[in-house]
């Protein structure tokens, strides 16, 4: 079906809300094509897109369509799955509450019960509630850290983790069978409540969840330190669980309270915002040190991180006898490993994190949890203060002990059909014509997560990467530096990650700048179809 055919279908729909009609009337020809040329994609990360009219945008019709796909998936798993139902939560983005109700009303048409949170809640509590209520699935209405014009729809399985690829594919199959998403019917909220197909949940679940969070406390003495913390939820869901005071500085979360940013004072008394890698290193070291001191570290302990997360975490974990396992980007893969280890009783999970400010300490939730992280980083700050140190001092101590690991991220957005094609061309260039050297150092290994191969360019040896296929490339230099290329699965964006390790901070920063400049210079050349790198 061409975009013009789809445009006409929407234009002729008599029940189209007036706001969507207005948006359509104001679109340029190029905007019409970008908005109507395809269906907004649903994958293992869920569905995210700009708000607006059309099948390639987030609106009540795309929400209904994906929810019908989920309902059909649940129906295929029997009556008991329908009875267990779905937990639904939402964040503070535009239309989040409306989309949450639309999802519940759509599930009700299929006789599937919904537990809907009565106000905005963190993603982590949604994950917890699915497990606690023994629901069959969960829905979180959020676009996470995407720009303000976006909203999104994440689906969670009965284990409280985001759906694996196989389950997501089933939902997509059912979605593709829907001929006209504009004609999908929903039942009214009042009728569904009478039939007990919608139940609202709230404070009681909050209390249970917070009891689990409090159980993560590692050092009761540390909380007695005279420590002052300022917190801001940035208009997000974290306001119910942390301090209400918010001033210029403090800790910050994104709208659905699954990520945590921390600002600390440096030795000059100025506030600096820690990177996700730095906060993760501080949390990991504190958790492992406290558990080791209390004899709580088992021999088969494991720490999980993504392939683009700092190697500093691996060095810290190794020092405490804890194995590090890498996963693909996306916290669902960390959650998948946690479930695997618990089911097979092979390893004991101690900590999981990703460079994009996502952390998990206790596995009662199966997605990154800013509430857990806020509690433990506060405790770590109090502990350091008792030792006459700040968190910044603690970070410098880690660098002095393990080496000055530095990381950076560069990304750019190319919207629309043309942009998606350009991103694909850039990634293909690196895959088909990889660099032989960067910034004066030979490239030693290439990890292609799409083909599942790790190739040593110096010895010609190949290894299998035991992970699912993903369009990610990682290049390792002989000096241990690396960079990775990851097209985003939720935005029209491609990300370039960089990592180095040196013996001093100045050398580390200089080396990072050299590699980053070299790679991004090549990318700029590719954008204009110029010769990019030496091969």
FILUMSE-770082 format. One record per residue (C-alpha): chain; residue in one letter; x, y, z. Coordinates in Angstrom, 3 decimals. Example, Ala and Ser with C-alpha at 12.3 -4.5 7.8 and 13.67 -1.06 7.14 Angstrom:
<rs>
   chaine   residu         c1         c2         c3
        A        a     12.300     -4.500      7.800
        A        s     13.670     -1.060      7.140
</rs>
This chain:
<rs>
   chaine   residu         c1         c2         c3
        A        x      0.000      0.000      0.000
        A        x      1.461      3.389     -0.997
        A        x      1.620      6.292      1.433
        A        x     -0.950      8.169     -0.667
        A        x     -3.455      5.334     -0.274
        A        x     -2.928      5.300      3.481
        A        x     -3.202      9.091      3.599
        A        x     -6.566      8.934      1.828
        A        x     -7.821      6.260      4.225
        A        x     -7.018      8.481      7.209
        A        x     -8.424     11.597      5.522
        A        x    -11.764      9.856      4.935
        A        x    -12.064      8.426      8.450
        A        x    -15.067     10.227      9.932
        A        x    -14.184      9.536     13.586
        A        x    -10.640     10.882     13.359
        A        x    -10.067     13.266     16.314
        A        x    -10.040     16.930     15.321
        A        x     -6.465     17.438     16.548
        A        x     -5.170     14.708     14.228
        A        x     -7.178     16.152     11.313
        A        x     -5.633     19.549     11.964
        A        x     -2.123     18.072     11.959
        A        x     -2.763     16.327      8.650
        A        x     -3.999     19.531      7.032
        A        x     -0.817     21.341      8.051
        A        x      1.650     18.722      6.742
        A        x      3.996     19.368      3.832
        A        x      4.281     16.790      1.046
        A        x      7.529     15.427      2.513
        A        x      5.969     15.194      6.003
        A        x      3.015     13.308      4.568
        A        x      5.276     10.713      2.980
        A        x      7.395     10.259      6.133
        A        x      4.282      9.931      8.292
        A        x      2.312      7.535      6.100
        A        x      4.874      5.456      4.181
        A        x      5.118      2.710      6.814
        A        x      3.724      1.376     10.094
        A        x      5.585      2.457     13.236
        A        x      7.847     -0.484     13.974
        A        x      7.415     -2.717     17.004
        A        x     10.423     -4.694     18.170
        A        x     12.076     -6.079     21.298
        A        x     12.438     -2.492     22.615
        A        x      8.741     -1.881     22.029
        A        x      7.506      0.966     19.891
        A        x      8.538      4.618     19.985
        A        x      7.757      7.486     17.688
        A        x      6.797     11.110     17.385
        A        x      3.261     11.999     18.448
        A        x      0.899     12.784     15.610
        A        x     -1.388     11.502     12.879
        A        x     -0.522      8.572     10.657
        A        x      0.628      4.956     10.977
        A        x      4.269      6.037     11.470
        A        x      3.393      8.144     14.510
        A        x      2.239      7.512     18.085
        A        x     -1.510      8.008     18.445
        A        x     -4.543      6.122     19.774
        A        x     -4.732      4.007     16.606
        A        x     -1.147      2.747     16.730
        A        x     -1.664      2.030     20.454
        A        x     -4.814      0.040     19.719
        A        x     -3.119     -1.888     16.929
        A        x     -0.119     -3.018     18.980
        A        x     -2.429     -3.842     21.902
        A        x     -4.532     -6.087     19.663
        A        x     -1.288     -7.810     18.689
        A        x     -0.483     -8.308     22.381
        A        x     -4.030     -9.523     23.090
        A        x     -3.786    -12.128     20.316
        A        x     -0.411    -13.238     21.700
        A        x     -1.965    -13.696     25.161
        A        x     -4.995    -15.521     23.745
        A        x     -2.659    -17.989     22.024
        A        x     -1.328    -18.919     25.464
        A        x     -4.713    -19.951     26.838
        A        x     -7.453    -18.946     29.257
        A        x     -5.133    -18.825     32.250
        A        x     -2.933    -16.229     30.522
        A        x     -6.003    -14.049     29.886
        A        x     -7.102    -14.405     33.517
        A        x     -3.694    -13.368     34.846
        A        x     -3.960    -10.212     32.820
        A        x     -1.725     -7.231     32.104
        A        x     -0.289     -4.496     34.340
        A        x     -0.254     -1.037     32.744
        A        x      1.786      1.986     33.874
        A        x      2.693      5.299     32.285
        A        x      5.015      8.261     32.680
        A        x      4.550     12.042     32.423
        A        x      4.856     12.443     28.649
        A        x      2.109     13.961     26.522
        A        x     -0.853     11.564     26.134
        A        x      0.727      8.832     28.287
        A        x     -2.338      8.497     30.552
        A        x     -4.645      8.485     27.513
        A        x     -2.629      5.777     25.772
        A        x     -2.582      3.656     28.943
        A        x     -6.376      3.738     29.106
        A        x     -6.668      2.984     25.373
        A        x     -4.516     -0.110     25.910
        A        x     -6.743     -1.269     28.797
        A        x     -9.923     -0.654     26.788
        A        x     -8.506     -2.628     23.862
        A        x     -7.501     -5.557     26.082
        A        x    -11.011     -5.489     27.545
        A        x    -12.474     -6.126     24.094
        A        x    -10.625     -9.457     24.220
        A        x    -11.724    -10.329     27.752
        A        x     -8.247     -9.682     29.198
        A        x     -7.983     -8.095     32.630
        A        x     -5.879     -4.951     33.172
        A        x     -4.295     -3.644     36.365
        A        x     -3.832      0.073     35.658
        A        x     -1.785      2.315     37.918
        A        x     -3.842      5.267     39.106
        A        x     -0.998      7.754     38.546
        A        x      2.343      7.876     36.789
        A        x      4.831      5.284     38.082
        A        x      8.435      4.268     37.328
        A        x      9.154      1.581     34.779
        A        x     10.854     -0.439     37.504
        A        x      7.662     -0.589     39.576
        A        x      5.757     -1.785     36.518
        A        x      8.320     -4.587     36.138
        A        x      8.000     -5.414     39.840
        A        x      4.180     -5.367     39.759
        A        x      4.044     -7.848     36.849
        A        x      6.060    -10.311     38.931
        A        x      4.302     -9.583     42.221
        A        x      0.768     -9.907     40.791
        A        x      1.753    -12.928     38.651
        A        x      0.387    -11.094     35.615
        A        x      1.065    -12.505     32.173
        A        x      2.389     -9.263     30.701
        A        x      2.990     -5.576     31.330
        A        x      2.716     -2.370     29.319
        A        x      4.698      0.784     30.032
        A        x      3.676      3.907     28.144
        A        x      6.930      5.835     27.799
        A        x      9.495      6.910     25.246
        A        x     12.182      6.773     27.942
        A        x     14.963      9.259     27.103
        A        x     13.762     10.055     23.567
        A        x     13.030     13.714     22.696
        A        x      9.967     15.481     24.076
        A        x      7.931     15.067     20.885
        A        x      8.048     11.261     21.272
        A        x      6.007      8.737     23.174
        A        x      6.258      4.980     23.235
        A        x      4.914      1.588     24.248
        A        x      7.037     -1.086     25.951
        A        x      5.801     -4.630     26.535
        A        x      6.989     -6.829     29.406
        A        x      6.686    -10.582     29.798
        A        x      5.610    -12.552     32.838
        A        x      9.180    -12.474     34.189
        A        x      9.017     -8.667     34.424
        A        x     11.566     -8.183     31.627
        A        x     10.984     -6.683     28.200
        A        x      9.812     -9.223     25.659
        A        x     12.427    -11.367     23.889
        A        x     12.606    -11.225     20.076
        A        x     10.545    -14.389     19.484
        A        x      7.573    -13.071     21.481
        A        x      7.842     -9.632     19.853
        A        x      7.767    -11.295     16.438
        A        x      4.482    -13.031     17.314
        A        x      2.922     -9.689     18.235
        A        x      4.121     -8.169     14.955
        A        x      2.653    -11.102     13.020
        A        x     -0.756    -10.457     14.551
        A        x     -0.419     -6.702     13.939
        A        x      0.305     -7.311     10.271
        A        x     -2.974     -9.206      9.892
        A        x     -4.965     -6.096     10.811
        A        x     -6.183     -4.554      7.547
        A        x     -7.386     -1.224      8.932
        A        x     -6.204     -0.072     12.360
        A        x     -8.623      2.859     12.245
        A        x    -11.577      0.466     12.648
        A        x    -10.411     -1.352     15.785
        A        x    -13.048     -1.128     18.516
        A        x    -12.612     -0.612     22.242
        A        x    -14.957     -0.970     25.211
        A        x    -15.753      1.880     27.574
        A        x    -13.869      2.176     30.860
        A        x    -16.987      2.153     33.052
        A        x    -18.317     -1.042     31.448
        A        x    -14.956     -2.796     31.845
        A        x    -14.708     -1.811     35.512
        A        x    -18.157     -3.305     36.125
        A        x    -16.944     -6.532     34.512
        A        x    -13.780     -6.433     36.676
        A        x    -11.686     -6.237     33.503
        A        x    -10.072     -2.982     34.678
        A        x     -8.763     -2.596     38.221
        A        x     -6.806      0.430     39.430
        A        x     -3.772     -0.107     41.631
        A        x     -1.553      2.363     43.456
        A        x     -0.369      2.991     47.002
        A        x     -0.536     -0.595     48.225
        A        x      1.802     -1.661     45.420
        A        x      4.064      1.303     46.204
        A        x      4.491      0.135     49.798
        A        x      5.403     -3.418     48.811
        A        x      7.865     -2.224     46.162
        A        x      9.558      0.192     48.549
        A        x      9.931     -2.545     51.164
        A        x     11.968     -4.496     48.607
        A        x     14.051     -1.402     47.793
        A        x     14.775     -0.823     51.482
        A        x     15.961     -4.420     51.688
        A        x     18.915     -3.509     49.459
        A        x     20.558     -1.498     52.243
        A        x     24.140     -2.692     52.718
        A        x     25.518     -0.537     55.497
        A        x     23.097      0.736     58.136
        A        x     25.809      2.781     59.799
        A        x     26.394      4.801     56.646
        A        x     22.907      6.303     56.626
        A        x     23.673      8.056     59.924
        A        x     26.199     10.298     58.201
        A        x     25.319     13.994     58.105
        A        x     24.800     14.002     54.357
        A        x     22.649     16.432     52.359
        A        x     21.235     15.324     49.008
        A        x     19.130     17.290     46.540
        A        x     16.937     15.348     44.144
        A        x     14.866     16.334     41.108
        A        x     12.683     13.998     39.036
        A        x     12.758     16.460     36.100
        A        x      8.944     16.323     35.893
        A        x      9.217     12.536     35.764
        A        x      7.823      9.606     37.721
        A        x     10.542      9.599     40.386
        A        x      8.903     12.302     42.502
        A        x      6.867      9.863     44.611
        A        x      9.840      7.831     45.838
        A        x     12.636     10.303     46.569
        A        x     13.048     13.695     48.178
        A        x     10.611     16.416     47.130
        A        x     13.138     19.232     47.451
        A        x     14.560     20.192     44.045
        A        x     16.975     23.097     43.486
        A        x     19.699     23.849     41.007
        A        x     21.892     20.806     41.665
        A        x     21.263     17.190     42.528
        A        x     20.394     13.818     41.075
        A        x     18.286     13.575     37.950
        A        x     16.140     10.911     36.300
        A        x     14.407     10.705     32.948
        A        x     10.552     10.702     32.782
        A        x      9.955      7.035     33.615
        A        x     12.516      6.876     36.469
        A        x     14.564      4.045     35.078
        A        x     17.788      6.052     34.647
        A        x     19.719      8.053     37.207
        A        x     22.154     10.922     36.748
        A        x     24.342     12.090     39.624
        A        x     26.092     15.441     40.097
        A        x     28.850     15.676     42.724
        A        x     31.309     18.312     43.919
        A        x     34.866     18.024     42.648
        A        x     37.983     19.102     44.545
        A        x     37.423     22.718     43.470
        A        x     33.945     22.759     44.969
        A        x     32.222     22.812     41.582
        A        x     29.451     20.412     40.626
        A        x     30.245     17.929     37.867
        A        x     27.789     15.531     36.259
        A        x     29.075     11.970     36.383
        A        x     28.738      9.851     33.265
        A        x     26.680      6.679     33.371
        A        x     29.911      4.695     33.293
        A        x     31.335      6.590     36.272
        A        x     28.204      6.222     38.401
        A        x     28.069      2.544     37.461
        A        x     31.692      2.039     38.534
        A        x     31.041      3.722     41.899
        A        x     27.901      1.662     42.507
        A        x     29.557     -1.589     41.448
        A        x     32.625     -1.042     43.617
        A        x     30.552     -0.069     46.655
        A        x     28.193     -3.053     46.322
        A        x     30.998     -5.582     45.819
        A        x     33.183     -4.131     48.593
        A        x     30.331     -4.160     51.106
        A        x     29.243     -7.681     50.176
        A        x     32.799     -8.999     50.325
        A        x     33.268     -7.454     53.773
        A        x     30.100     -9.206     54.955
        A        x     30.963    -12.525     53.296
        A        x     28.100    -12.256     50.817
        A        x     30.067    -12.754     47.578
        A        x     29.695    -16.299     46.255
        A        x     32.337    -17.902     44.049
        A        x     29.936    -17.979     41.105
        A        x     28.999    -14.290     41.301
        A        x     28.480    -12.416     38.046
        A        x     28.240     -8.802     36.920
        A        x     26.396     -7.943     33.707
        A        x     27.073     -5.022     31.386
        A        x     26.483     -4.142     27.747
        A        x     29.126     -4.320     25.016
        A        x     29.367     -0.510     24.849
        A        x     29.746     -0.017     28.599
        A        x     33.136      0.912     30.113
        A        x     35.755     -1.774     30.675
        A        x     36.422     -0.230     34.113
        A        x     33.556     -2.332     35.451
        A        x     35.266     -5.499     34.257
        A        x     38.493     -4.507     36.036
        A        x     36.641     -3.818     39.304
        A        x     34.649     -7.062     39.132
        A        x     37.772     -9.115     38.396
        A        x     39.471     -7.625     41.456
        A        x     36.651     -9.037     43.615
        A        x     36.615    -12.423     41.887
        A        x     33.366    -11.641     40.078
        A        x     32.879    -12.719     36.473
        A        x     31.799    -10.118     33.900
        A        x     29.386    -11.108     31.139
        A        x     28.660     -8.762     28.228
        A        x     25.235     -8.450     26.635
        A        x     23.854     -6.566     23.670
        A        x     22.682     -3.009     24.265
        A        x     19.250     -2.940     25.851
        A        x     18.484     -3.825     29.461
        A        x     16.177     -6.627     28.370
        A        x     19.271     -8.668     27.579
        A        x     20.619     -8.161     31.082
        A        x     17.231     -9.220     32.469
        A        x     17.251    -12.260     30.202
        A        x     20.612    -13.353     31.653
        A        x     19.388    -12.848     35.223
        A        x     16.425    -15.116     34.544
        A        x     18.661    -17.708     32.875
        A        x     21.090    -17.829     35.808
        A        x     18.279    -18.046     38.326
        A        x     16.468    -20.807     36.433
        A        x     19.584    -22.881     35.839
        A        x     21.182    -22.022     39.206
        A        x     24.539    -21.478     37.488
        A        x     25.546    -17.960     38.577
        A        x     24.531    -15.443     41.216
        A        x     23.676    -11.988     39.908
        A        x     25.310     -9.132     41.824
        A        x     24.960     -6.050     39.636
        A        x     23.948     -4.981     36.141
        A        x     24.392     -1.722     34.275
        A        x     24.702      0.083     30.976
        A        x     26.509      3.274     30.045
        A        x     23.241      5.138     29.458
        A        x     22.598      5.618     33.198
        A        x     20.735      2.347     33.791
        A        x     21.482      0.220     36.900
        A        x     20.044     -2.774     38.721
        A        x     21.116     -4.039     42.154
        A        x     18.229     -6.225     43.343
        A        x     16.570     -8.506     40.797
        A        x     13.010     -8.146     42.128
        A        x     12.599     -5.747     39.187
        A        x     13.833     -6.844     35.783
        A        x     14.532     -3.500     34.179
        A        x     16.920     -0.688     35.067
        A        x     15.759      0.977     38.250
        A        x     16.591      4.574     39.190
        A        x     14.868      4.187     42.556
        A        x     17.228      1.379     43.597
        A        x     20.191      3.309     42.221
        A        x     19.227      6.506     44.068
        A        x     19.064      4.643     47.389
        A        x     22.419      2.889     46.964
        A        x     24.339      5.877     45.543
        A        x     23.093      7.926     48.494
        A        x     24.295      5.210     50.856
        A        x     27.632      5.074     49.039
        A        x     27.997      8.858     49.371
        A        x     27.271      8.605     53.102
        A        x     29.807      5.791     53.490
        A        x     32.492      7.770     51.679
        A        x     31.780     10.773     53.884
        A        x     32.417      8.646     56.965
        A        x     35.826      7.862     55.468
        A        x     36.517     11.572     54.971
        A        x     35.915     11.327     51.211
        A        x     33.405     12.478     48.613
        A        x     32.044     10.396     45.763
        A        x     34.387     12.336     43.500
        A        x     37.317     11.262     45.671
        A        x     36.063      7.710     45.386
        A        x     36.009      7.957     41.606
        A        x     39.579      9.276     41.445
        A        x     40.636      6.442     43.749
        A        x     39.129      3.945     41.292
        A        x     41.065      5.527     38.433
        A        x     44.308      5.461     40.402
        A        x     43.733      1.803     41.253
        A        x     42.500      0.414     37.931
        A        x     43.620      2.963     35.327
        A        x     42.096      6.059     33.777
        A        x     39.254      4.672     31.706
        A        x     37.501      7.342     29.666
        A        x     34.511      7.021     27.359
        A        x     32.557      9.237     24.985
        A        x     29.454      9.077     22.836
        A        x     28.758     10.925     19.603
        A        x     25.462     10.563     17.796
        A        x     23.538     12.261     15.046
        A        x     19.941     12.115     13.907
        A        x     18.815     11.773     10.291
        A        x     15.029     11.831     10.129
        A        x     12.699     10.437      7.538
        A        x     13.078      7.823      4.838
        A        x     16.197      9.442      3.367
        A        x     17.823      9.663      6.778
        A        x     17.247      5.990      7.513
        A        x     18.863      5.071      4.203
        A        x     21.871      7.299      4.915
        A        x     22.420      5.721      8.338
        A        x     22.282      2.289      6.731
        A        x     24.912      3.319      4.165
        A        x     27.313      4.608      6.836
        A        x     27.102      1.394      8.869
        A        x     27.567     -0.677      5.717
        A        x     30.690      1.298      4.831
        A        x     32.322      0.419      8.159
        A        x     31.246     -3.217      7.839
        A        x     32.391     -3.712      4.263
        A        x     35.475     -1.463      4.363
        A        x     36.773     -1.519      7.978
        A        x     39.703      0.723      8.953
        A        x     43.128     -0.906      9.262
        A        x     44.365      1.694     11.743
        A        x     43.126      4.659     13.759
        A        x     45.042      7.549     15.291
        A        x     48.355      5.823     14.605
        A        x     47.408      2.445     16.074
        A        x     46.493     -0.736     14.238
        A        x     42.974     -2.158     14.533
        A        x     43.456     -5.585     16.129
        A        x     39.954     -7.071     16.333
        A        x     36.546     -6.493     14.793
        A        x     33.400     -7.740     16.489
        A        x     30.437     -7.905     14.139
        A        x     27.355     -8.681     16.205
        A        x     25.226     -9.059     13.100
        A        x     27.278    -11.935     11.681
        A        x     28.217    -13.167     15.173
        A        x     31.947    -13.177     14.409
        A        x     35.008    -11.815     16.189
        A        x     37.925    -11.496     13.767
        A        x     41.536    -10.870     14.764
        A        x     43.023     -8.905     11.867
        A        x     46.596     -9.610     12.951
        A        x     46.306    -13.408     13.236
        A        x     43.288    -14.012     10.944
        A        x     41.678    -16.085     13.731
        A        x     37.899    -16.064     14.083
        A        x     35.650    -16.675     17.088
        A        x     31.898    -17.003     17.451
        A        x     30.117    -14.327     19.483
        A        x     27.484    -16.137     21.529
        A        x     24.825    -13.422     21.378
        A        x     21.739    -12.758     19.293
        A        x     22.291    -11.066     15.957
        A        x     22.290     -7.262     16.196
        A        x     23.410     -4.509     13.838
        A        x     26.375     -3.452     15.989
        A        x     30.077     -3.190     15.103
        A        x     32.945     -2.883     17.593
        A        x     36.569     -2.212     16.695
        A        x     39.433     -2.926     19.126
        A        x     42.810     -1.226     18.703
        A        x     46.121     -2.784     19.753
        A        x     46.434     -0.434     22.743
        A        x     43.080     -1.575     24.181
        A        x     41.131      1.422     22.892
        A        x     37.862      0.741     21.094
        A        x     34.932      2.267     19.292
        A        x     31.511      0.875     18.423
        A        x     28.759      1.773     15.970
        A        x     25.118      1.225     16.946
        A        x     22.143      2.397     14.890
        A        x     19.337      3.201     17.331
        A        x     16.345      0.908     17.333
        A        x     14.017      3.596     18.709
        A        x     15.084      6.819     16.950
        A        x     16.377      7.820     13.493
        A        x     19.826      8.020     15.009
        A        x     23.226      6.318     14.837
        A        x     25.511      6.243     17.873
        A        x     29.309      6.040     18.037
        A        x     30.792      4.871     21.349
        A        x     34.454      5.313     22.291
        A        x     36.599      3.918     25.113
        A        x     40.266      4.242     26.143
        A        x     42.515      3.459     29.108
        A        x     45.708      5.336     30.017
        A        x     47.891      5.831     33.102
        A        x     46.966      9.495     33.656
        A        x     43.847     11.560     33.181
        A        x     45.505     13.936     30.684
        A        x     46.797     11.108     28.507
        A        x     43.423      9.388     28.623
        A        x     41.549     12.530     27.575
        A        x     44.028     13.219     24.759
        A        x     43.834      9.665     23.427
        A        x     40.032      9.705     23.540
        A        x     39.948     12.968     21.578
        A        x     42.334     11.569     18.935
        A        x     40.265      8.447     18.268
        A        x     36.941     10.243     18.388
        A        x     38.148     12.918     15.958
        A        x     39.560     10.302     13.581
        A        x     36.369      8.249     13.432
        A        x     33.940     11.146     13.180
        A        x     36.050     12.755     10.469
        A        x     35.651      9.560      8.478
        A        x     31.907      9.590      9.100
        A        x     31.599     13.140      7.788
        A        x     33.389     12.053      4.621
        A        x     31.004      9.120      4.237
        A        x     28.009     11.439      4.493
        A        x     29.314     13.223      1.418
        A        x     30.447     10.026     -0.328
        A        x     34.134     10.885     -0.082
        A        x     36.951      8.429      0.498
        A        x     36.808      7.922      4.251
        A        x     39.668      5.840      5.687
        A        x     42.812      3.993      4.899
        A        x     42.045      0.308      4.309
</rs>
